[in-house]
Amino acid sequence: MLTSAPYSLPRGTLIKATYEALNEYGLGVASGLNTDTNGAKAQTVPGTPTASPTLVSQSESAIALTMPAMTTDAEIGSSVLTSYNLLYNGGGSSTTFTSLVGENPADLTTSFTKSGLTANTEYTFKYRVQNKHGWGGYSPDITVRAATLPGQIDTVVFSVQSSTSVRIAWSDPTSTGGSPITSYLIQIKKKDTTMATELTYCDGTSTTVISNKYCDIPFTTLRASPNLLVLDDLVEAQITAINAVGSGTASTINTSGVTIQTEPQAPASGPTVSTYNEYGATVSFSAISGSAAGSATVTNYELSWNNGTSGVGLTWSTYTNTLSNSIVVAGFTSGESYQFKYRAQNIHGWGDYSSILTVVAMSEPSTPDAVTTSLDGTGVRFTWTEPYTGGTGVVITEYHLLIQKADTTWADYNSTCDGTDTTIKG
């Protein structure tokens, strides 16, 4: 009453008064004003809470809250509080609120758990406080869903798809928290061991990924920046389920599964030649597998040659593509130099070339004519005609002169007949 017109005393103001005595003679002198600060002060209904109720916990069937205490003089209207009143809207978009506690009877308890709720339904709460002068205003609302965070995804499965991609697949956690899974956080471990999302192929907000519960990510993407995984690195990932309440616990990072595949490595050694002559050769090379093959199956080998070109004009071309590793090469030109190298192919592409094998198109010298002997002073002269050298431009590098001994065996005579001597060769 004193806080209203005509007095309009502000809440908490000391109520001051004076009085006069009146008799038949007349009106006496007025008393002095009271100044005791412990005297009565102007009171009002409590103030309006500035904070909404505080969420303590939530489940699929219950929500627990506390009502922030009102303690200052302004909050309690300079009077003692008599009740805290919590209300809710019954769920959904309803704007009609029902008292849960503190309206009738009064209750100074500031915490309350509302049970018997419908899973995945949103409920709105607010509160007010009361003193002997009445109820204050309502607090701001808080809206809480009757649900919890999703559980942890137990199993993540890795497999190779179409030979070029890694499939990361999972199942929903045992508990979705009473609210449907709305997305997944898919994180892949990079070479620097940090976790990162990959949103082109494994976007956990994609409706397709959510429905399939898997994503396929190419090996090339895993090898590229920022992932930078290399041959035989394990593909590691963790998945987190998300619902309307929030994110659950991430799955445990896998310790087995699929490793990175690449194009084949360059062969450790070049081709070899088992037989050759002026007109062709049999060229062989080693098959590769395992890490050398990029940890994938080799689908082809390419044998390349220079077709007899050399020097500045060296031109490489494919001689054949094959899974055989022994190739008969024909069409040599006598005396020409031929070079060979090879590489392997798998589903990811061609690897680098091996080192180079060089083969000269030639054969062994032909059988010489019989040696002619003659006396030369105190010695014997041996003469012969140069046989076919084995190819155009091919030079005889040495001769072996064998003389038959008395026992019919043969022996070199190198003191004056050294077949490596340029004079004798000439």
VENQUI-V895147 format. One record per pair of residues at least 12 apart in sequence whose C-alpha atoms are under 10 Angstrom apart, sorted by the first residue. I is the first residue (numbers start at 1). J is the second residue. Records with the same first field share a line. If there is no record, write none. Layout:
I = J / J
//
This chain:
1 = 42 / 43 / 44
2 = 15 / 41 / 42 / 43 / 44
3 = 42 / 43 / 44
4 = 44
8 = 42
9 = 41 / 42 / 43
10 = 41 / 42 / 43 / 44
11 = 41 / 42 / 43 / 44 / 45 / 73 / 74 / 77 / 78 / 79
12 = 40 / 41 / 42 / 43 / 44 / 73 / 74 / 77 / 78 / 79
13 = 37 / 39 / 40 / 41 / 42 / 43 / 78
14 = 34 / 35 / 36 / 37 / 38 / 39 / 40 / 41 / 42 / 43
15 = 33 / 34 / 35 / 36 / 37 / 39 / 40 / 41 / 42
16 = 32 / 33 / 34 / 35 / 36 / 39 / 40 / 41
17 = 31 / 32 / 33 / 34 / 35
18 = 30 / 31 / 32 / 33 / 34
19 = 31 / 32 / 33
20 = 32
41 = 78 / 79
42 = 77 / 78 / 79
43 = 73 / 74 / 76 / 77 / 78 / 79 / 80 / 131 / 132 / 133
44 = 74 / 75 / 76 / 77 / 78 / 79 / 131 / 132 / 133 / 134 / 135 / 136
45 = 74 / 75 / 76 / 77 / 78 / 79 / 81 / 129 / 130 / 131 / 132 / 133 / 134 / 135 / 136 / 137
46 = 70 / 72 / 73 / 74 / 75 / 76 / 77 / 78 / 79 / 80 / 81 / 128 / 129 / 130 / 131 / 132 / 133 / 134 / 135 / 136 / 137
47 = 70 / 72 / 73 / 74 / 75 / 76 / 77 / 78 / 128 / 129 / 130 / 135 / 136 / 137 / 138 / 139
48 = 70 / 74 / 75 / 76 / 77 / 127 / 128 / 129 / 135 / 136 / 137 / 138 / 139 / 140
49 = 67 / 68 / 69 / 70 / 75 / 76 / 126 / 127 / 128 / 129 / 136 / 137 / 138 / 139 / 140
50 = 68 / 70 / 75 / 137 / 138 / 139 / 140
51 = 67 / 68 / 69 / 126 / 127 / 138 / 139 / 140 / 141 / 142
52 = 65 / 66 / 67 / 68 / 125 / 126 / 127 / 128 / 138 / 139 / 140 / 141 / 142 / 143
53 = 65 / 66 / 67 / 68 / 69 / 86 / 110 / 111 / 124 / 125 / 126 / 127 / 128 / 139 / 140 / 141 / 142 / 143
54 = 66 / 67 / 68 / 111 / 125 / 126 / 142
55 = 67 / 111 / 125 / 142 / 143 / 144
56 = 111 / 112 / 113
57 = 113 / 144 / 146 / 147 / 148
58 = 113 / 114 / 115 / 144 / 145 / 146 / 147 / 148 / 149 / 177 / 245
59 = 115 / 117 / 118 / 119 / 120 / 145 / 146 / 147 / 148 / 149 / 177 / 178
60 = 115 / 116 / 117 / 118 / 119 / 120 / 121 / 145 / 146 / 147 / 148 / 177 / 178 / 179
61 = 114 / 115 / 116 / 117 / 118 / 119 / 120 / 121 / 145 / 146 / 147 / 148 / 178
62 = 113 / 114 / 115 / 116 / 117 / 118 / 119 / 145 / 146 / 147
63 = 112 / 113 / 114 / 115 / 116 / 117 / 123 / 144 / 145 / 146 / 147
64 = 111 / 112 / 113 / 114 / 115 / 144
65 = 86 / 110 / 111 / 112 / 113 / 114 / 125 / 142 / 144
66 = 86 / 109 / 110 / 111 / 112 / 113 / 127
67 = 84 / 85 / 86 / 109 / 110 / 111 / 112 / 126 / 127 / 128 / 129 / 139
68 = 84 / 110 / 111 / 127 / 139
69 = 84 / 108 / 109 / 110 / 129
70 = 84 / 128 / 129
75 = 129 / 136
76 = 129 / 130 / 131 / 136
77 = 130 / 131 / 132 / 133 / 134 / 136
78 = 131
79 = 130 / 131 / 132 / 133
80 = 130 / 131 / 132 / 133
81 = 107 / 108 / 129 / 130 / 131 / 132 / 133 / 134 / 135
82 = 102 / 106 / 107 / 108 / 129 / 130 / 131 / 132 / 133 / 134 / 135
83 = 101 / 102 / 103 / 104 / 105 / 106 / 107 / 108 / 109 / 110 / 128 / 129 / 130 / 131 / 132 / 135
84 = 101 / 102 / 103 / 106 / 107 / 108 / 109 / 110 / 111 / 127 / 128 / 129 / 130 / 131 / 135
85 = 99 / 100 / 101 / 102 / 103 / 104 / 105 / 106 / 107 / 108 / 109 / 110 / 126 / 127 / 128 / 129 / 130 / 135 / 138
86 = 98 / 99 / 100 / 101 / 102 / 103 / 109 / 110 / 111 / 112 / 125 / 126 / 127 / 128 / 129 / 138 / 139
87 = 99 / 100 / 101 / 102 / 103 / 124 / 125 / 126 / 127 / 128 / 138 / 141
88 = 100 / 114 / 123 / 124 / 125 / 126 / 127 / 141 / 142 / 143
89 = 122 / 123 / 124 / 125 / 126 / 143
90 = 117 / 121 / 122 / 123 / 124 / 125
91 = 117 / 118 / 121 / 122 / 123 / 124 / 125 / 143 / 144 / 145 / 146
92 = 120 / 121 / 122 / 123 / 124 / 143 / 145
93 = 121 / 122 / 123 / 124
94 = 123 / 124
95 = 124
97 = 124 / 125 / 126
98 = 125
99 = 125 / 126 / 127
100 = 112 / 113 / 114 / 125 / 127
101 = 127
102 = 127 / 128 / 129 / 130
103 = 128 / 129 / 130 / 135
106 = 129 / 130
107 = 129 / 130
108 = 129 / 130
110 = 127
115 = 146
116 = 146
117 = 145 / 146 / 147
118 = 145 / 146 / 147 / 178
119 = 145 / 146 / 147 / 148 / 177 / 178 / 179
120 = 144 / 145 / 146 / 147 / 148 / 177 / 178 / 179 / 180 / 244 / 245
121 = 144 / 145 / 146 / 147 / 178 / 179
122 = 143 / 144 / 145 / 146 / 147
123 = 141 / 142 / 143 / 144 / 145 / 146
124 = 141 / 142 / 143 / 144 / 145
125 = 139 / 140 / 141 / 142 / 143 / 144
126 = 138 / 139 / 140 / 141 / 142 / 143
127 = 139 / 140 / 141 / 142
128 = 140
144 = 245
145 = 178 / 179 / 244 / 245
146 = 177 / 178 / 179 / 245
147 = 176 / 177 / 178 / 179 / 180 / 243 / 244 / 245 / 246
148 = 175 / 176 / 177 / 178 / 179 / 243 / 244 / 245 / 246 / 247 / 248
149 = 175 / 176 / 177 / 178 / 179 / 181 / 241 / 242 / 243 / 244 / 245 / 246 / 247 / 248 / 249
150 = 172 / 173 / 174 / 175 / 176 / 177 / 178 / 179 / 180 / 181 / 240 / 241 / 242 / 243 / 244 / 245 / 246 / 247 / 248 / 249
151 = 172 / 173 / 174 / 175 / 176 / 177 / 240 / 241 / 242 / 247 / 248 / 249 / 250 / 251
152 = 172 / 173 / 174 / 175 / 176 / 239 / 240 / 241 / 247 / 248 / 249 / 250 / 251 / 252
153 = 170 / 171 / 172 / 173 / 174 / 175 / 176 / 238 / 239 / 240 / 241 / 248 / 249 / 250 / 251 / 252
154 = 170 / 171 / 172 / 173 / 174 / 239 / 250 / 251 / 252
155 = 169 / 170 / 171 / 172 / 173 / 238 / 239 / 251 / 252 / 253 / 254
156 = 168 / 169 / 170 / 171 / 214 / 236 / 237 / 238 / 239 / 251 / 252 / 253 / 254 / 257
157 = 169 / 170 / 171 / 214 / 237 / 254 / 256 / 257 / 258
158 = 170 / 214 / 216 / 235 / 236 / 237 / 254 / 256 / 257 / 258 / 259
159 = 216 / 257 / 258 / 259
160 = 216 / 217 / 218 / 219 / 257 / 258 / 259 / 260 / 261
161 = 216 / 217 / 218
162 = 216 / 218 / 347
163 = 218 / 219 / 261 / 296 / 297 / 346 / 347 / 348
164 = 216 / 217 / 218 / 219 / 220 / 261 / 262 / 296 / 347 / 348
165 = 215 / 216 / 217 / 218 / 219 / 220 / 221 / 222 / 260 / 261
166 = 215 / 216 / 217 / 218 / 219 / 222 / 235 / 257 / 258 / 259 / 260 / 261
167 = 202 / 214 / 215 / 216 / 217 / 218 / 258
168 = 186 / 188 / 202 / 213 / 214 / 215 / 216 / 217 / 235 / 236 / 237 / 238 / 239 / 257 / 258
169 = 209 / 212 / 213 / 214 / 215 / 216 / 239
170 = 212 / 213 / 214 / 215 / 238 / 239 / 251
171 = 212 / 213 / 214 / 239 / 241
172 = 184 / 213 / 239 / 240 / 241
173 = 240 / 241 / 248 / 249 / 251
176 = 241 / 242 / 243 / 248
177 = 242 / 243 / 244 / 245 / 246 / 248
178 = 243 / 244 / 245
179 = 242 / 243 / 244 / 245
180 = 241 / 242 / 243 / 244 / 245
181 = 210 / 241 / 242 / 243 / 244 / 245 / 246 / 247
182 = 204 / 205 / 206 / 207 / 210 / 241 / 242 / 243 / 244 / 245 / 246
183 = 203 / 204 / 205 / 206 / 207 / 209 / 210 / 211 / 213 / 240 / 241 / 242 / 243 / 244 / 246 / 247
184 = 202 / 203 / 204 / 205 / 206 / 209 / 210 / 213 / 239 / 240 / 241 / 242 / 243 / 247 / 248 / 250
185 = 197 / 198 / 202 / 203 / 204 / 205 / 238 / 239 / 240 / 241 / 242 / 247 / 248 / 250
186 = 198 / 199 / 202 / 203 / 204 / 205 / 214 / 215 / 237 / 238 / 239 / 240 / 241 / 250 / 251
187 = 199 / 202 / 203 / 204 / 236 / 237 / 238 / 239 / 240 / 250 / 253
188 = 202 / 222 / 227 / 235 / 236 / 237 / 238 / 239 / 253
189 = 222 / 227 / 228 / 229 / 234 / 235 / 236 / 237 / 238 / 253
190 = 222 / 223 / 225 / 226 / 227 / 228 / 229 / 235 / 236 / 237
191 = 222 / 223 / 225 / 226 / 227 / 228 / 229 / 230 / 233 / 234 / 235
192 = 226 / 227 / 228 / 229
193 = 227 / 236
194 = 227
195 = 227 / 236 / 237 / 238
196 = 226 / 227 / 237 / 238
197 = 227 / 237
198 = 217 / 221 / 222 / 226 / 227
200 = 217 / 221
201 = 215 / 216 / 217 / 218 / 221
202 = 214 / 215 / 216 / 217
203 = 215
204 = 239 / 240 / 241 / 242
205 = 242
210 = 241
219 = 231 / 235 / 259 / 260 / 261 / 262 / 348
220 = 260 / 261 / 262 / 348
222 = 235 / 260 / 261
223 = 260 / 261 / 262
229 = 259 / 260 / 261
230 = 259 / 260 / 261 / 262
231 = 259 / 260 / 261 / 262 / 263 / 264 / 265 / 291 / 292 / 294 / 295
232 = 258 / 259 / 260 / 261 / 262 / 290 / 291 / 294 / 295
233 = 258 / 259 / 260 / 261
234 = 254 / 255 / 256 / 257 / 258 / 259 / 260 / 261
235 = 253 / 254 / 255 / 256 / 257 / 258 / 259 / 260
236 = 252 / 253 / 254 / 255 / 256 / 257 / 258 / 259
237 = 250 / 251 / 252 / 253 / 254 / 255
238 = 250 / 251 / 252 / 253 / 254
239 = 251 / 252 / 253
240 = 252
259 = 295
260 = 291 / 294 / 295 / 296
261 = 290 / 291 / 293 / 294 / 295 / 296 / 346 / 347 / 348
262 = 291 / 292 / 293 / 294 / 295 / 296 / 346 / 347 / 348 / 349 / 350 / 351
263 = 291 / 292 / 293 / 294 / 295 / 296 / 298 / 344 / 345 / 346 / 347 / 348 / 349 / 350 / 351 / 352
264 = 288 / 289 / 290 / 291 / 292 / 293 / 294 / 295 / 296 / 297 / 298 / 343 / 344 / 345 / 346 / 347 / 348 / 349 / 350 / 351 / 352 / 353
265 = 288 / 289 / 291 / 292 / 293 / 294 / 295 / 343 / 344 / 345 / 350 / 351 / 352 / 353 / 354
266 = 288 / 292 / 293 / 294 / 342 / 343 / 344 / 350 / 351 / 352 / 353 / 354 / 355
267 = 285 / 286 / 287 / 288 / 292 / 293 / 341 / 342 / 343 / 344 / 351 / 352 / 353 / 354 / 355
268 = 286 / 288 / 292 / 353 / 354 / 355
269 = 285 / 286 / 341 / 342 / 353 / 354 / 355 / 356 / 357
270 = 284 / 285 / 286 / 340 / 341 / 342 / 343 / 353 / 354 / 355 / 356 / 357
271 = 283 / 284 / 285 / 286 / 303 / 325 / 326 / 339 / 340 / 341 / 342 / 343 / 354 / 355 / 356 / 357 / 358
272 = 284 / 285 / 286 / 326 / 340 / 341 / 356 / 357 / 358 / 359
273 = 285 / 326 / 327 / 328 / 340 / 357 / 358 / 359
274 = 326
275 = 328 / 363
276 = 328 / 329 / 330 / 332 / 359 / 360 / 361 / 362 / 363 / 364
277 = 330 / 332 / 333 / 334 / 335 / 359 / 360 / 361 / 362 / 363 / 364 / 390 / 391
278 = 330 / 331 / 332 / 333 / 334 / 335 / 336 / 360 / 361 / 362 / 363 / 364 / 390 / 391 / 392
279 = 329 / 330 / 331 / 332 / 333 / 334 / 335 / 336 / 361 / 362 / 363 / 391
280 = 328 / 329 / 330 / 331 / 332 / 333 / 334 / 338 / 359 / 360 / 361 / 362 / 363
281 = 327 / 328 / 329 / 330 / 331 / 332 / 359 / 360 / 361 / 362
282 = 326 / 327 / 328 / 329 / 330
283 = 303 / 325 / 326 / 327 / 328 / 329 / 340 / 341 / 357 / 359
284 = 303 / 324 / 325 / 326 / 327 / 328 / 342
285 = 301 / 303 / 324 / 325 / 326 / 327 / 341 / 342 / 343 / 354
286 = 324 / 325 / 326 / 342
287 = 301 / 323 / 324 / 325 / 344
288 = 301 / 343 / 344
289 = 344
292 = 344 / 351
293 = 344 / 345 / 346 / 351
294 = 344 / 345 / 346 / 347 / 348 / 349 / 351
295 = 346
296 = 345 / 346 / 347 / 348
297 = 344 / 345 / 346 / 347 / 348
298 = 323 / 344 / 345 / 346 / 347 / 348 / 349 / 350
299 = 321 / 322 / 323 / 344 / 345 / 346 / 347 / 349 / 350
300 = 321 / 322 / 323 / 324 / 343 / 344 / 345 / 346 / 347 / 349 / 350
301 = 320 / 321 / 322 / 323 / 324 / 325 / 342 / 343 / 344 / 345 / 346 / 350 / 351
302 = 317 / 318 / 319 / 320 / 321 / 322 / 323 / 324 / 325 / 341 / 342 / 343 / 344 / 345 / 350 / 353
303 = 317 / 318 / 319 / 320 / 321 / 322 / 325 / 327 / 340 / 341 / 342 / 343 / 344 / 353 / 354
304 = 316 / 317 / 318 / 319 / 320 / 321 / 339 / 340 / 341 / 342 / 343 / 353 / 356
305 = 317 / 318 / 319 / 320 / 329 / 338 / 339 / 340 / 341 / 342 / 356 / 357 / 358
306 = 318 / 319 / 337 / 338 / 339 / 340 / 341 / 358
307 = 319 / 331 / 332 / 333 / 336 / 337 / 338 / 339 / 340
308 = 331 / 332 / 333 / 335 / 336 / 337 / 338 / 339 / 359 / 360 / 361
309 = 336 / 337 / 338 / 339
310 = 336 / 337 / 338 / 339
314 = 339
316 = 339 / 340 / 341
317 = 340
318 = 340 / 341 / 342
319 = 340 / 342
320 = 342
321 = 342 / 343 / 344 / 345
322 = 344
323 = 344 / 345
325 = 342
331 = 361
332 = 360 / 361 / 362
333 = 360 / 361 / 362 / 391 / 392
334 = 360 / 361 / 362 / 363 / 390 / 391 / 392 / 393 / 394
335 = 359 / 360 / 361 / 362 / 363 / 390 / 391 / 392 / 393 / 394
336 = 359 / 360 / 361 / 362 / 391 / 392 / 393 / 394
337 = 358 / 359 / 360 / 361 / 362
338 = 357 / 358 / 359 / 360 / 361
339 = 356 / 357 / 358 / 359 / 360
340 = 354 / 355 / 356 / 357 / 358 / 359
341 = 353 / 354 / 355 / 356 / 357 / 358
342 = 354 / 355 / 356 / 357
343 = 355
360 = 391 / 394
361 = 390 / 391 / 392 / 394
362 = 389 / 390 / 391 / 392 / 393 / 394
363 = 388 / 389 / 390 / 391 / 394
364 = 388 / 389 / 390 / 391 / 394 / 396
365 = 386 / 387 / 388 / 389 / 390 / 391 / 394 / 395 / 396
366 = 386 / 387 / 388 / 389 / 390
367 = 386 / 387 / 388 / 389
368 = 384 / 385 / 386 / 387 / 388
369 = 384 / 385 / 386 / 387
370 = 383 / 384 / 385
371 = 383 / 384 / 385 / 401
372 = 384 / 385
381 = 417
382 = 401 / 417
383 = 424
386 = 399 / 425 / 426
396 = 420 / 425 / 426
397 = 419 / 420 / 421 / 422 / 425
398 = 418 / 419 / 420 / 421 / 422 / 424 / 425 / 426
399 = 417 / 418 / 419 / 420 / 421 / 424 / 425
400 = 412 / 413 / 414 / 417 / 418 / 419 / 420
401 = 413 / 414 / 417 / 418 / 419
402 = 414 / 417
//
